[in-house]
Amino acid sequence: MLAHQATYVDHLLETVERERVDVVLVSGDVYDRALPPVDAVALADEALARLAASRARVVLTSGNHDSAQRLGFGARLADAAGVHVRTSLAGVGTPVVLEDEHGPVAVHGLPYLDPELVREPWSLPVRSHEAALGEAMRRVRADLDTRRRARADLRSVVLAHAFVAGSADAVADGEVRASDSERDIAVGGVSLVPTSTFADVDYVALGHLHGRHVLSERVRYSGSPLAYSFSEADHVKGSWLVDLDADGEVHATLVEAPVPRRLARLRGDLEDLLTRADLAEHEQSWVQVTLTDAGRPAQAMERLRRRFPHALALSFDAVVPEVGGLPPSRAAGRSDHDLVAEFVEQMRGQAPTAQEAALLGEAVDACCEDPDLVGSG
């Protein structure tokens, strides 16, 4: 997907110039793993260099997929170029202060805060995401209070990487949904951080969830710029273009991201999927297929890829007929071969093919006693 990620970077730079963007906020994850591929690092380096040469500043924080130490390498040098990388606990509570025509804006970039790693240095009473971000926001508010004594017109922005929702009920009702490509960050079965943690902040840019979510006018997930699992097939990807006025009021619009290749989830029997005219629109999509054939067709993926060359995932969900009862363990006049063949037929609704019957016969012969040899010798 490297070429598709590069397409998004081009789109981002075009948006910065077209919309006269002052600052680009990236709330992690930057990479998909702590040791990212060399090509991914090269693309990130190119993207940040292009942003540094643009009209925009950048505030970027580490997510739970990132290695904070590796991502933060050279952060002090990058500051001089207008790319502000925030990955360490030591920087929590120290903002990047920007200026626009309305005055100063304090941007507090909070890296992903692993509750296990911050509990001891911050002397937290419990090990939880809520406690970790609660302490981080205490430090943010202390900084804002100090700065507002000098500038009452100071506005505030926070970047955070967490599973944030109004309540557990909002998650249960599907208002905030996780994706298959997100790594679980639950501690003791709990990952939720309440939206109220960020009260009194003018704008909160959240990372972690790959779907776009509006928790309030001031608290938003932009989601990932591309789909990273088939659970995201219905997502509309993009970024929030946010105007913060002189009073700190938020005016946000969605800027949709380009979709170099769509995702499709197809279900049906193999022959139907290979011949249906209405599926032509998915022939260049990333495709996930669930086959419902009673038996497993031979070379199913190879045949699917002749029509859908970007098919990535294949599963089987055959309708198993109701079984009236299993064959007895030993039936007069029938061999073990007969019983196994009958079992297969009852379980899948059709008799074994000649090739399958031969293979089953070999298996029976290999594991069953020969009654003619019992007691001999």
C-alpha positions as CSV (number, residue, x, y, z in Angstrom):
1,M,0.0,0.0,0.0
2,L,3.0,2.3,-0.1
3,A,2.0,3.9,-3.4
4,H,-1.5,4.6,-2.0
5,Q,0.1,6.2,1.1
6,A,2.2,8.4,-1.1
7,T,-1.0,9.4,-3.0
8,Y,-2.4,10.5,0.4
9,V,0.7,12.6,1.1
10,D,0.3,14.4,-2.2
11,H,-3.4,15.1,-1.3
12,L,-2.4,16.4,2.1
13,L,0.2,18.8,0.6
14,E,-2.4,20.0,-2.0
15,T,-4.9,20.6,0.8
16,V,-2.4,22.6,2.9
17,E,-1.8,25.0,0.0
18,R,-5.4,25.2,-1.3
19,E,-6.9,25.8,2.2
20,R,-4.0,27.9,3.5
21,V,-3.5,25.5,6.5
22,D,-1.5,26.8,9.4
23,V,-0.8,23.6,11.2
24,V,-1.1,19.9,10.5
25,L,-1.9,17.7,13.5
26,V,-1.0,14.0,13.5
27,S,-2.2,12.2,16.6
28,G,-0.4,8.8,15.9
29,D,0.0,6.2,14.7
30,V,2.7,7.3,12.3
31,Y,3.8,3.7,11.6
32,D,2.1,0.3,11.9
33,R,4.8,-1.3,14.1
34,A,7.7,-0.3,16.3
35,L,10.2,-1.5,13.7
36,P,8.6,-0.1,10.5
37,P,9.8,-1.2,7.0
38,V,12.6,0.9,5.5
39,D,10.4,2.1,2.6
40,A,7.7,3.3,5.1
41,V,10.4,5.3,7.0
42,A,11.6,6.8,3.7
43,L,8.1,7.9,2.8
44,A,7.5,9.4,6.2
45,D,10.8,11.3,5.9
46,E,9.8,12.6,2.5
47,A,6.3,13.7,3.8
48,L,7.7,15.6,6.8
49,A,10.3,17.3,4.6
50,R,7.7,18.4,2.2
51,L,5.5,19.7,5.0
52,A,8.5,21.5,6.5
53,A,8.9,23.3,3.2
54,S,5.2,24.2,3.0
55,R,3.3,27.0,4.7
56,A,2.2,24.8,7.5
57,R,3.7,23.8,10.8
58,V,3.4,20.2,12.0
59,V,2.7,18.8,15.5
60,L,3.0,15.0,15.5
61,T,2.7,12.6,18.4
62,S,3.5,8.9,18.8
63,G,0.7,6.2,18.9
64,N,0.5,2.8,20.5
65,H,1.9,1.2,17.3
66,D,5.0,3.5,17.3
67,S,8.3,3.2,19.1
68,A,8.3,6.5,20.9
69,Q,12.1,6.5,21.2
70,R,12.7,5.8,17.5
71,L,10.1,8.2,16.3
72,G,11.4,10.9,18.7
73,F,14.9,10.7,17.4
74,G,16.1,14.1,16.2
75,A,12.9,15.8,17.6
76,R,14.9,18.9,18.8
77,L,16.4,19.3,15.4
78,A,13.0,18.9,13.7
79,D,11.6,21.7,15.9
80,A,13.8,24.2,14.1
81,A,12.2,23.2,10.8
82,G,8.7,23.6,12.2
83,V,8.0,19.9,12.6
84,H,7.3,19.3,16.3
85,V,7.5,15.7,17.2
86,R,6.2,14.9,20.7
87,T,6.9,11.4,22.0
88,S,8.3,11.7,25.6
89,L,6.7,12.0,29.0
90,A,9.1,14.9,29.8
91,G,7.4,17.1,27.2
92,V,3.8,16.6,28.6
93,G,2.6,20.0,29.7
94,T,4.9,21.9,27.4
95,P,3.1,23.2,24.3
96,V,4.0,24.3,20.8
97,V,2.7,27.9,20.8
98,L,1.5,29.2,17.4
99,E,0.2,32.6,16.3
100,D,-2.6,33.6,13.9
101,E,-4.5,36.8,13.3
102,H,-6.5,36.2,16.4
103,G,-3.6,35.7,18.8
104,P,-1.7,32.7,20.4
105,V,-2.7,29.0,20.3
106,A,-1.1,26.5,22.7
107,V,-0.9,23.1,21.1
108,H,-0.3,20.3,23.6
109,G,0.8,17.1,21.9
110,L,0.3,14.1,24.2
111,P,2.1,10.9,23.0
112,Y,0.4,7.6,23.7
113,L,0.6,7.1,27.4
114,D,1.0,3.4,28.4
115,P,-0.6,3.2,31.8
116,E,2.0,0.6,32.9
117,L,4.9,2.9,32.0
118,V,3.6,6.1,33.4
119,R,2.1,4.8,36.7
120,E,5.4,4.8,38.7
121,P,7.0,8.1,37.3
122,W,3.8,10.0,37.7
123,S,2.8,8.3,41.0
124,L,-0.6,7.3,39.8
125,P,-3.0,5.7,42.2
126,V,-4.3,3.2,39.6
127,R,-3.1,1.7,36.4
128,S,-5.6,2.9,33.7
129,H,-5.8,5.0,30.6
130,E,-8.2,7.3,32.4
131,A,-5.7,7.9,35.2
132,A,-2.8,8.4,32.8
133,L,-4.6,11.0,30.6
134,G,-6.2,12.6,33.6
135,E,-2.7,13.4,35.0
136,A,-1.5,14.5,31.5
137,M,-4.5,16.9,31.3
138,R,-3.8,18.2,34.9
139,R,-0.3,19.2,33.6
140,V,-1.8,20.7,30.4
141,R,-4.3,22.8,32.4
142,A,-1.6,24.0,34.8
143,D,0.4,25.3,31.8
144,L,-2.7,26.9,30.3
145,D,-3.6,28.7,33.5
146,T,-0.1,30.1,33.8
147,R,0.0,31.3,30.2
148,R,-3.5,32.9,30.4
149,R,-2.4,35.1,33.2
150,A,-0.2,36.8,30.6
151,R,-2.6,36.3,27.5
152,A,-6.2,36.0,28.3
153,D,-6.9,35.4,24.6
154,L,-4.9,32.2,24.5
155,R,-6.7,29.3,22.8
156,S,-5.9,25.6,23.4
157,V,-5.6,22.5,21.3
158,V,-4.7,19.0,22.5
159,L,-3.6,15.9,20.6
160,A,-4.2,12.5,22.3
161,H,-4.0,8.9,21.3
162,A,-6.6,6.8,23.2
163,F,-10.0,5.1,23.1
164,V,-12.2,8.0,24.0
165,A,-16.0,8.0,24.2
166,G,-18.7,9.7,26.2
167,S,-19.5,6.6,28.1
168,A,-19.4,2.8,27.9
169,D,-23.0,2.9,26.6
170,A,-21.9,4.9,23.6
171,V,-19.5,2.1,22.8
172,A,-22.1,-0.6,23.3
173,D,-24.6,1.3,21.1
174,G,-22.0,1.4,18.3
175,E,-21.6,5.2,18.4
176,V,-17.8,4.6,18.7
177,R,-16.6,1.5,17.0
178,A,-13.2,-0.2,16.8
179,S,-11.7,-1.7,13.7
180,D,-10.0,-5.0,13.2
181,S,-6.7,-3.2,12.3
182,E,-6.5,-1.4,15.7
183,R,-4.3,-3.0,18.3
184,D,-6.1,-3.6,21.6
185,I,-4.9,-1.2,24.4
186,A,-7.2,-2.4,27.1
187,V,-5.7,-2.6,30.6
188,G,-7.5,-5.0,32.9
189,G,-10.2,-5.2,30.2
190,V,-10.8,-1.4,30.3
191,S,-9.6,1.0,27.6
192,L,-12.2,3.7,27.7
193,V,-11.3,7.3,28.5
194,P,-14.3,9.6,29.0
195,T,-14.7,12.7,26.8
196,S,-15.0,14.8,30.0
197,T,-11.2,14.3,30.5
198,F,-10.7,17.0,27.9
199,A,-13.2,19.5,29.3
200,D,-12.4,23.2,28.7
201,V,-10.0,22.6,25.8
202,D,-11.0,24.5,22.6
203,Y,-10.2,21.6,20.3
204,V,-9.1,17.9,20.8
205,A,-7.6,16.0,17.9
206,L,-7.8,12.3,18.7
207,G,-5.9,9.3,17.2
208,H,-6.2,5.5,17.6
209,L,-9.6,4.7,16.2
210,H,-9.5,4.2,12.4
211,G,-13.0,5.4,11.9
212,R,-14.1,9.0,11.8
213,H,-16.0,10.0,14.9
214,V,-17.5,13.3,16.2
215,L,-17.7,13.0,20.0
216,S,-18.6,16.7,20.3
217,E,-18.0,19.8,18.2
218,R,-14.7,20.1,20.0
219,V,-13.6,16.5,20.3
220,R,-13.0,14.5,17.1
221,Y,-11.3,11.5,15.5
222,S,-10.2,12.0,11.9
223,G,-9.6,8.3,11.5
224,S,-6.9,6.7,9.3
225,P,-6.3,8.2,5.9
226,L,-6.6,4.7,4.2
227,A,-8.6,1.6,5.1
228,Y,-6.3,-1.0,6.8
229,S,-8.8,-3.9,7.2
230,F,-12.0,-5.0,5.6
231,S,-13.9,-3.9,8.7
232,E,-13.3,-0.4,7.4
233,A,-14.9,-1.0,4.0
234,D,-17.8,1.4,4.7
235,H,-15.6,4.2,6.1
236,V,-15.4,7.5,4.4
237,K,-11.7,8.5,4.9
238,G,-10.4,12.0,5.3
239,S,-9.3,14.7,7.6
240,W,-10.9,17.5,9.5
241,L,-10.3,21.0,8.3
242,V,-10.8,23.1,11.5
243,D,-11.1,26.8,11.8
244,L,-10.6,28.1,15.4
245,D,-12.0,31.6,15.6
246,A,-11.0,34.4,18.0
247,D,-13.3,33.1,20.7
248,G,-12.1,29.5,20.4
249,E,-15.2,28.4,18.6
250,V,-14.7,25.4,16.2
251,H,-15.9,25.3,12.6
252,A,-14.9,21.9,11.1
253,T,-15.5,20.4,7.7
254,L,-14.5,17.1,6.3
255,V,-11.9,16.9,3.5
256,E,-12.3,13.5,1.9
257,A,-9.2,11.5,1.1
258,P,-8.5,10.0,-2.3
259,V,-9.4,6.3,-2.6
260,P,-6.8,4.6,-4.8
261,R,-8.4,1.2,-4.4
262,R,-11.8,0.5,-2.9
263,L,-12.6,-2.4,-0.6
264,A,-15.4,-5.0,-1.3
265,R,-16.8,-7.8,0.8
266,L,-18.4,-10.5,-1.4
267,R,-20.4,-13.5,-0.4
268,G,-22.0,-16.3,-2.4
269,D,-21.1,-19.5,-4.2
270,L,-18.1,-19.5,-6.4
271,E,-19.7,-19.8,-9.8
272,D,-22.2,-17.0,-9.0
273,L,-19.3,-14.7,-8.0
274,L,-17.4,-15.5,-11.1
275,T,-20.3,-14.7,-13.5
276,R,-22.5,-12.0,-11.9
277,A,-22.4,-8.9,-14.1
278,D,-23.1,-6.5,-11.2
279,L,-19.8,-7.4,-9.6
280,A,-17.7,-6.0,-12.4
281,E,-17.3,-2.8,-10.4
282,H,-15.3,-4.7,-7.8
283,E,-12.8,-6.3,-10.3
284,Q,-10.1,-3.7,-9.3
285,S,-11.0,-3.5,-5.6
286,W,-9.3,-5.2,-2.6
287,V,-11.7,-8.1,-2.1
288,Q,-12.7,-10.3,0.8
289,V,-14.7,-13.3,-0.2
290,T,-16.9,-15.7,1.8
291,L,-17.9,-18.8,-0.2
292,T,-21.2,-20.5,0.7
293,D,-20.7,-23.6,-1.6
294,A,-21.8,-26.8,0.1
295,G,-18.4,-28.3,-0.7
296,R,-15.0,-26.5,-0.9
297,P,-14.4,-25.8,-4.6
298,A,-10.9,-26.7,-5.9
299,Q,-8.5,-23.9,-6.5
300,A,-11.0,-21.3,-5.2
301,M,-8.6,-18.4,-4.7
302,E,-6.8,-19.0,-8.0
303,R,-10.1,-18.9,-9.8
304,L,-11.3,-15.8,-7.9
305,R,-8.2,-13.9,-8.7
306,R,-8.7,-14.4,-12.4
307,R,-11.6,-12.1,-12.1
308,F,-10.6,-10.2,-8.9
309,P,-6.8,-9.9,-9.1
310,H,-6.7,-8.1,-5.8
311,A,-8.6,-10.7,-3.8
312,L,-6.8,-10.9,-0.4
313,A,-9.0,-13.0,1.9
314,L,-11.0,-16.1,1.5
315,S,-13.2,-17.9,4.0
316,F,-15.9,-20.6,3.8
317,D,-19.3,-20.5,5.3
318,A,-21.2,-23.5,3.9
319,V,-24.7,-24.3,5.0
320,V,-24.3,-27.6,6.9
321,P,-27.4,-29.8,6.7
322,E,-29.1,-30.9,9.8
323,V,-27.8,-34.3,10.9
324,G,-30.4,-36.9,12.0
325,G,-27.8,-38.9,13.9
326,L,-24.3,-40.2,13.5
327,P,-23.7,-43.6,12.1
328,P,-23.3,-46.3,14.8
329,S,-19.7,-47.1,15.7
330,R,-20.0,-50.5,14.1
331,A,-22.8,-51.7,11.8
332,A,-23.3,-55.2,10.6
333,G,-22.3,-55.7,7.0
334,R,-20.6,-52.3,6.6
335,S,-16.9,-51.6,6.7
336,D,-15.1,-48.7,8.4
337,H,-14.7,-47.2,5.0
338,D,-18.5,-47.2,4.5
339,L,-19.1,-45.6,7.9
340,V,-16.6,-42.8,7.2
341,A,-18.0,-42.1,3.8
342,E,-21.6,-42.0,5.3
343,F,-20.4,-39.6,8.0
344,V,-18.9,-37.2,5.4
345,E,-22.1,-37.3,3.3
346,Q,-24.3,-36.5,6.4
347,M,-22.1,-33.6,7.5
348,R,-21.8,-31.8,4.2
349,G,-24.8,-33.0,2.2
350,Q,-22.9,-34.8,-0.6
351,A,-20.9,-38.0,-0.9
352,P,-17.1,-37.9,-1.2
353,T,-15.7,-37.8,-4.6
354,A,-13.7,-40.7,-5.8
355,Q,-10.5,-39.0,-5.0
356,E,-11.7,-38.0,-1.5
357,A,-13.0,-41.6,-0.9
358,A,-9.5,-43.0,-1.8
359,L,-7.9,-40.6,0.6
360,L,-10.4,-41.4,3.4
361,G,-9.7,-45.1,2.7
362,E,-6.0,-44.6,3.2
363,A,-6.7,-42.7,6.5
364,V,-8.9,-45.5,7.8
365,D,-6.4,-48.2,6.9
366,A,-3.6,-46.3,8.6
367,C,-5.4,-45.9,11.9
368,C,-7.8,-48.8,12.3
369,E,-7.0,-52.3,13.5
370,D,-7.1,-55.2,11.0
371,P,-9.5,-57.8,12.6
372,D,-7.8,-60.6,10.7
373,L,-4.5,-59.9,12.5
374,V,-5.8,-59.5,16.0
375,G,-4.6,-62.3,18.2
376,S,-2.3,-63.8,15.5
377,G,1.3,-64.6,16.0
